[in-house]
Amino acid sequence: MALHIFKTRILVIIGSLVALFMLISKSSVQEVAHSVNVPELDIDLSHIKHDSMEMLKEITVHEEPIVDLPCTITNKKTNQFYDLTPLSSIDGNVQAWNSKGFDYGRNFSLGICSSPLKNIGALTSLDFVDVSNKSEVGGYYTNSEGHKVSIGQYNSELKLRGGNLVLEYSNGDICGSGLPKSTLLTFKCDREMQSKARVSYLGNMFNCSYIFEVRTIHACATAHNEDENAVWGLFIGILFVFALVSACAGTLYKIIKRHYERANEFIEREGNAGVVKEEEEEENEEDEDYELELGSREESMDEILMGKQQLQGEMRKYWRQRHNLFTKYDNGCLMTRELWFSVTPELISERMAEIIQQEYDLELGENTSVLDMFCGGGGDSISFLKRGWRVLACDNNETHLNCTRHNAQIYGVDRHLETFLVDWTGSESAEYKLFHSMISIKKVDFVFGSPPWGGPTYKNNTTFSAERDLLPFPLHKLLQLSLEFSNKVALFLPRNIAVNELVSVSEDIFPGAEVDLRVVHLSLAGYSKGVLALWTVHGGVNV
């Protein structure tokens, strides 16, 4: 009874202070409501017997959508904010960025969200012949005859593709195919580029579509401006509440002291058994609620599972392996339901990176690059990044890419990470062809793949067939696809793989070529975890 009276009086006092603070800050909350997801509130405090409660009846906050200004964008999922206006000419000062196209024989001038043209009056009738509004040219080069050729009209609408920040220009001069030239600018966060940007020409498709990479600190995500204002408002509000609490400290201290003494007497008299029993009952109720909820809906493989309470039934055993998957799991690593049983244990990933480095005689540092075809949650990519290598991480699931980027940040190795949303089965699509062109220009040193094994059920088969059971397609097609990017391919495969099948497939798809195949069995704590197969093709194959 003493504890109940104590809690009631404390709640009355705290409720009074909160009510006064909410009345004072009501207008401030409405001003930042569009950047903070606040539902409509209808607070009923009639059950609290205190005169000051009559002052507060109802608080209603209406949510408004975020509107991005030109050359800015907000990630609707993470609320991260990107602002490229310091690189543009939106404020009236023309900024032109130059890039030397060594492989193309032309030098390019580009504007970011604006035109790079400084003197439109100096243009002739032979400049930008197919462009209706020459003042909106976003990029151009000068041809062999000395005339300017547009590679696209600028626009200021930034986009996020697979988590990558991009800007698209279109409707430039007509190219040989009869289509207008276009440009794709991809932006990479580089905190070493404090005041400038470095623009690199990556290549083109059919002399019609041009691809550039822009490395700059302005491509690094920040908090939204309105969020910053909201945080400051909350901070000031907390200080205000603290001041009120301090003013009432004397009275509050006496009340707390008196009821604390009574509570101690009560605990000594009754013991701790009742409290412990109550906690156990609450924990059991939480487990029952979760099981009911899990059984009442379809399980989503893309659902992020973080806490022990979320991993129930067959998933519970994976919780005990969390520190084997990521040694820094407690720092906030993220995995979906699917990733919990498909991420490579960290010690295995580290060992594979070491073997690959030795087998292919690779140097440490950013001069070595790897294409990770199925990055999943980033376990293997992180081991490569730890060696300073540049990692081009691919997956057909954007949630997996988000996990990879987040987990690499947890390990502090995300600087040389690039992620791509890629469907390897759609090799005929325009998106894949553009991706293929970009990766071919980057020239990776080796290709790594940990393809889907079909989930935990792969263990049910005595022998795993790389031609029958491997996803998303058989081994021979996976190898042929990998060899389009490098003559060195390393695949992490199930422990029950048919090794003789690896040999036969290699002989079939590499006729007349000298091929080295090395197979390494990997174990952890005495248990086999998988097989690392490494191919090196020395000649006779068009890669």
Secondary structure as UniProt FT lines:
FT   HELIX           2..24
FT   HELIX           26..31
FT   HELIX           33..35
FT   TURN            46..47
FT   HELIX           51..55
FT   TURN            70..71
FT   STRAND          72..74
FT   TURN            76..78
FT   STRAND          80..83
FT   HELIX           85..87
FT   TURN            90..91
FT   STRAND          97..101
FT   TURN            102..105
FT   STRAND          106..110
FT   HELIX           120..122
FT   TURN            125..126
FT   TURN            129..130
FT   HELIX           134..136
FT   STRAND          139..142
FT   TURN            144..145
FT   STRAND          148..150
FT   STRAND          159..161
FT   TURN            162..163
FT   STRAND          164..170
FT   TURN            176..177
FT   STRAND          182..189
FT   TURN            191..192
FT   STRAND          197..205
FT   TURN            206..208
FT   STRAND          209..216
FT   HELIX           217..219
FT   STRAND          222..223
FT   HELIX           225..247
FT   HELIX           249..270
FT   HELIX           273..295
FT   TURN            301..302
FT   HELIX           308..310
FT   HELIX           313..315
FT   HELIX           316..319
FT   TURN            320..321
FT   HELIX           322..325
FT   TURN            327..328
FT   HELIX           329..331
FT   HELIX           337..340
FT   TURN            341..342
FT   HELIX           346..359
FT   TURN            360..361
FT   TURN            366..367
FT   STRAND          369..372
FT   TURN            376..377
FT   HELIX           379..386
FT   TURN            387..388
FT   STRAND          390..395
FT   HELIX           398..410
FT   TURN            411..412
FT   HELIX           414..416
FT   STRAND          417..421
FT   TURN            424..425
FT   TURN            427..428
FT   HELIX           430..442
FT   STRAND          446..449
FT   HELIX           456..460
FT   TURN            466..469
FT   HELIX           475..482
FT   TURN            483..485
FT   STRAND          488..493
FT   TURN            495..496
FT   HELIX           499..509
FT   TURN            511..512
FT   STRAND          515..524
FT   TURN            525..526
FT   STRAND          527..537
//
